[in-house]
Amino acid sequence: MIKTQIQLPDQMYYALKRVAEQQEWSLAETIRRGSELLLNRYPSGNSLVDWKLPEPQKLGCFGLSHQEIKDQILNDQEKRD
């Protein structure tokens, strides 16, 4: 068996933990079973090839983009000078 790490959105993590507790499974077992369902749905594996990473959301300070944060820093520096 291969050991790995994954990142899950908070809501998904807590939902999976609830399912695991309800079924009396570990979180790892819950994720394995979910993976099995996915592999049964797409047995050839080719159906997942077209999947693309979602576009990033604005995650910066107060929902600002990287460029907006950079612009704000430059504006603040100009005000100090």
MDAnalysis code that builds the backbone (N, CA, C; Angstrom):
import MDAnalysis as mda
import numpy as np

u = mda.Universe.empty(243, n_residues=81, atom_resindex=np.repeat(np.arange(81), 3), trajectory=True)
u.add_TopologyAttr("name", ["N", "CA", "C"] * 81)
u.add_TopologyAttr("resid", np.arange(1, 82))
u.add_TopologyAttr("resname", ["MET", "ILE", "LYS", "THR", "GLN", "ILE", "GLN", "LEU", "PRO", "ASP", "GLN", "MET", "TYR", "TYR", "ALA", "LEU", "LYS", "ARG", "VAL", "ALA", "GLU", "GLN", "GLN", "GLU", "TRP", "SER", "LEU", "ALA", "GLU", "THR", "ILE", "ARG", "ARG", "GLY", "SER", "GLU", "LEU", "LEU", "LEU", "ASN", "ARG", "TYR", "PRO", "SER", "GLY", "ASN", "SER", "LEU", "VAL", "ASP", "TRP", "LYS", "LEU", "PRO", "GLU", "PRO", "GLN", "LYS", "LEU", "GLY", "CYS", "PHE", "GLY", "LEU", "SER", "HIS", "GLN", "GLU", "ILE", "LYS", "ASP", "GLN", "ILE", "LEU", "ASN", "ASP", "GLN", "GLU", "LYS", "ARG", "ASP"])
u.atoms.positions = np.array([
    [0.852, -1.176, 0.000],
    [0.000, 0.000, 0.000],
    [0.894, 1.235, 0.000],
    [0.520, 2.243, -0.761],
    [1.274, 3.490, -0.847],
    [0.640, 4.509, 0.090],
    [1.478, 5.202, 0.821],
    [1.025, 6.248, 1.720],
    [1.176, 7.583, 1.005],
    [0.159, 8.449, 1.092],
    [0.206, 9.738, 0.412],
    [-0.478, 10.796, 1.259],
    [-0.281, 12.047, 0.884],
    [-0.952, 13.162, 1.541],
    [-1.825, 13.862, 0.519],
    [-2.975, 14.348, 0.958],
    [-3.851, 15.113, 0.074],
    [-4.332, 16.350, 0.810],
    [-4.761, 17.324, 0.052],
    [-5.367, 18.522, 0.627],
    [-6.832, 18.530, 0.237],
    [-7.694, 18.790, 1.211],
    [-9.132, 18.823, 0.989],
    [-9.667, 20.162, 1.458],
    [-10.661, 20.695, 0.758],
    [-11.336, 21.883, 1.292],
    [-11.943, 21.536, 2.656],
    [-12.004, 22.512, 3.536],
    [-12.501, 22.274, 4.894],
    [-13.863, 21.591, 4.904],
    [-14.801, 22.090, 4.096],
    [-16.150, 21.525, 4.100],
    [-16.138, 20.064, 3.668],
    [-15.321, 19.733, 2.670],
    [-15.252, 18.349, 2.205],
    [-14.662, 17.457, 3.293],
    [-13.624, 17.948, 3.961],
    [-12.990, 17.174, 5.033],
    [-14.009, 16.821, 6.119],
    [-14.750, 17.840, 6.587],
    [-15.705, 17.592, 7.670],
    [-16.862, 16.706, 7.214],
    [-17.289, 16.860, 5.955],
    [-18.350, 15.991, 5.431],
    [-17.858, 14.546, 5.365],
    [-16.626, 14.337, 4.910],
    [-16.068, 12.986, 4.851],
    [-15.896, 12.399, 6.251],
    [-15.492, 13.229, 7.205],
    [-15.359, 12.753, 8.590],
    [-16.714, 12.290, 9.129],
    [-17.794, 13.037, 8.799],
    [-19.135, 12.649, 9.250],
    [-19.538, 11.308, 8.648],
    [-19.272, 11.138, 7.343],
    [-19.598, 9.859, 6.697],
    [-18.806, 8.737, 7.357],
    [-17.526, 8.978, 7.595],
    [-16.672, 7.953, 8.209],
    [-17.218, 7.552, 9.584],
    [-17.614, 8.539, 10.378],
    [-18.149, 8.229, 11.704],
    [-19.466, 7.467, 11.604],
    [-20.340, 7.888, 10.675],
    [-21.630, 7.218, 10.517],
    [-21.458, 5.757, 10.090],
    [-20.475, 5.500, 9.240],
    [-20.258, 4.152, 8.730],
    [-19.282, 3.345, 9.597],
    [-18.719, 4.013, 10.610],
    [-17.710, 3.403, 11.478],
    [-16.485, 2.966, 10.686],
    [-16.046, 3.864, 9.769],
    [-14.832, 3.663, 8.984],
    [-13.827, 4.725, 9.395],
    [-12.585, 4.493, 9.072],
    [-11.584, 5.544, 9.231],
    [-11.744, 6.518, 8.060],
    [-11.166, 7.697, 8.194],
    [-11.187, 8.658, 7.088],
    [-10.486, 8.067, 5.871],
    [-9.377, 7.374, 6.087],
    [-8.641, 6.755, 4.981],
    [-9.507, 5.733, 4.250],
    [-10.243, 4.920, 5.001],
    [-11.125, 3.922, 4.383],
    [-12.232, 4.602, 3.586],
    [-12.752, 5.692, 4.116],
    [-13.800, 6.436, 3.416],
    [-13.285, 6.964, 2.081],
    [-12.084, 7.514, 2.085],
    [-11.501, 8.045, 0.847],
    [-11.176, 6.919, -0.129],
    [-10.691, 5.776, 0.377],
    [-10.436, 4.627, -0.504],
    [-11.719, 4.158, -1.170],
    [-12.797, 4.070, -0.392],
    [-14.076, 3.612, -0.957],
    [-14.610, 4.610, -1.988],
    [-14.456, 5.885, -1.708],
    [-14.870, 6.899, -2.674],
    [-14.046, 6.812, -3.953],
    [-12.769, 6.536, -3.813],
    [-11.893, 6.374, -4.975],
    [-12.292, 5.155, -5.794],
    [-12.660, 4.086, -5.101],
    [-13.125, 2.883, -5.805],
    [-14.372, 3.180, -6.624],
    [-15.297, 3.961, -6.048],
    [-16.507, 4.326, -6.790],
    [-16.157, 5.117, -8.044],
    [-15.230, 6.038, -7.918],
    [-14.803, 6.846, -9.065],
    [-14.156, 5.971, -10.133],
    [-13.304, 5.049, -9.713],
    [-12.638, 4.162, -10.675],
    [-13.624, 3.207, -11.342],
    [-14.661, 2.786, -10.625],
    [-15.703, 1.959, -11.234],
    [-16.511, 2.758, -12.247],
    [-16.693, 4.032, -11.985],
    [-17.447, 4.899, -12.894],
    [-16.637, 5.178, -14.161],
    [-15.327, 5.320, -14.035],
    [-14.428, 5.604, -15.156],
    [-13.356, 4.514, -15.229],
    [-13.741, 3.287, -15.585],
    [-12.798, 2.167, -15.519],
    [-11.596, 2.284, -16.442],
    [-11.747, 2.925, -17.594],
    [-10.615, 3.003, -18.520],
    [-9.606, 4.047, -18.075],
    [-10.053, 4.977, -17.252],
    [-9.160, 6.046, -16.823],
    [-9.060, 7.157, -17.838],
    [-9.462, 6.912, -19.087],
    [-9.353, 7.922, -20.135],
    [-10.340, 9.059, -19.964],
    [-11.429, 8.819, -19.259],
    [-12.450, 9.846, -19.100],
    [-11.973, 11.002, -18.237],
    [-10.964, 10.781, -17.424],
    [-10.472, 11.838, -16.551],
    [-9.377, 12.670, -17.197],
    [-8.926, 12.289, -18.383],
    [-7.827, 12.992, -19.043],
    [-8.208, 14.432, -19.356],
    [-9.471, 14.691, -19.675],
    [-9.906, 16.033, -20.040],
    [-10.094, 16.953, -18.838],
    [-9.979, 16.412, -17.640],
    [-10.153, 17.218, -16.434],
    [-9.063, 18.263, -16.354],
    [-9.423, 19.480, -15.996],
    [-8.461, 20.569, -15.850],
    [-8.591, 21.171, -14.463],
    [-7.493, 21.666, -13.969],
    [-7.473, 22.340, -12.680],
    [-8.374, 23.567, -12.743],
    [-9.238, 23.777, -11.747],
    [-10.108, 24.957, -11.771],
    [-9.299, 26.243, -11.728],
    [-9.879, 27.296, -12.264],
    [-9.228, 28.606, -12.211],
    [-9.084, 29.034, -10.755],
    [-7.952, 29.650, -10.411],
    [-7.754, 30.067, -9.016],
    [-8.722, 31.182, -8.632],
    [-9.085, 31.187, -7.372],
    [-9.943, 32.241, -6.844],
    [-9.054, 33.328, -6.265],
    [-9.653, 34.477, -6.026],
    [-8.900, 35.537, -5.360],
    [-8.710, 35.126, -3.907],
    [-7.479, 34.810, -3.533],
    [-7.206, 34.329, -2.186],
    [-6.351, 35.293, -1.387],
    [-5.985, 36.395, -1.990],
    [-5.103, 37.339, -1.316],
    [-5.800, 38.037, -0.159],
    [-5.102, 38.961, 0.401],
    [-5.600, 39.733, 1.525],
    [-6.909, 40.428, 1.144],
    [-7.963, 40.171, 1.877],
    [-9.270, 40.780, 1.661],
    [-9.821, 40.495, 0.265],
    [-9.474, 39.362, -0.317],
    [-9.991, 38.989, -1.618],
    [-9.335, 39.695, -2.785],
    [-8.193, 40.334, -2.534],
    [-7.491, 41.038, -3.609],
    [-6.626, 40.072, -4.392],
    [-6.461, 40.356, -5.678],
    [-5.570, 39.540, -6.497],
    [-4.120, 39.886, -6.147],
    [-3.203, 39.072, -6.643],
    [-1.778, 39.314, -6.399],
    [-1.380, 40.700, -6.912],
    [-1.839, 41.042, -8.120],
    [-1.497, 42.344, -8.695],
    [-2.099, 43.492, -7.891],
    [-3.325, 43.327, -7.402],
    [-3.957, 44.374, -6.598],
    [-3.206, 44.592, -5.284],
    [-2.713, 43.525, -4.680],
    [-1.917, 43.645, -3.451],
    [-0.623, 44.386, -3.748],
    [0.027, 44.001, -4.849],
    [1.275, 44.651, -5.251],
    [1.046, 46.151, -5.494],
    [-0.033, 46.495, -6.197],
    [-0.355, 47.898, -6.459],
    [-0.598, 48.659, -5.158],
    [-1.296, 48.020, -4.223],
    [-1.587, 48.663, -2.946],
    [-0.301, 48.931, -2.159],
    [0.634, 47.993, -2.183],
    [1.917, 48.176, -1.495],
    [2.669, 49.346, -2.101],
    [2.691, 49.408, -3.436],
    [3.370, 50.522, -4.109],
    [2.719, 51.853, -3.761],
    [1.393, 51.896, -3.713],
    [0.684, 53.121, -3.330],
    [1.027, 53.533, -1.915],
    [1.067, 52.571, -1.002],
    [1.411, 52.866, 0.391],
    [2.834, 53.394, 0.503],
    [3.750, 52.814, -0.264],
    [5.136, 53.273, -0.229],
    [5.258, 54.704, -0.765],
    [4.508, 55.020, -1.809],
    [4.535, 56.370, -2.379],
    [4.015, 57.388, -1.383],
    [3.008, 57.019, -0.611],
    [2.438, 57.925, 0.389],
    [3.445, 58.220, 1.490],
    [4.275, 57.240, 1.835],
    [5.280, 57.430, 2.893],
    [6.419, 58.330, 2.435],
    [6.729, 58.268, 1.145],
    [7.872, 59.039, 0.617],
    [7.550, 60.457, 0.366],
])
